[in-house]
Amino acid sequence: MSLRRREFLGAVAAGVLIGGCAGEQDPAIPPDGDVLNALLPGEVQALRELEQRRPELEDIWSQDQHHVSVLRKAIAALGPAPDMVGTRAGDPLPLLERKQRNVFDYVAALPRLADPELRVLVMELAASEAEHLAALRLAVGEEPVPDAFAGFTAAGA
């Protein structure tokens, strides 16, 4: 049996490729339900904070009620039970900081979602949270958007 150089190199390359991949594993990608479930505690925490200021912030409170409802329905449709009592490091945060953290959490969740419709849902919720953040900043006499390209800042900073 004779092998041509091209066949030999092709066989070696295939062997190296297959052998090199045998020990590797794809990074764990969480199911969409888990990604959404991780967003729910932030919304619930914001809702708790808003409950204390509900008369003056009724519109934001009702929108956050809707956010929690929509997230719960999306999570339930994917299988896992919604985790409304989950906690995150640093909770409870002041309302402005919680809203800002929620915006960042939504943005961070986008590339982890496989379903394009869920990505649209998360983008809509992120935009709503950003609107809430601007309205809350205005309510305390701050600039609604202090810097369009700024990262996370503590309230009043």
Helices and strands as residue ranges (DSSP letters): H 5-21, H 32-51, H 58-78, H 95-109, G 110-112, H 116-139
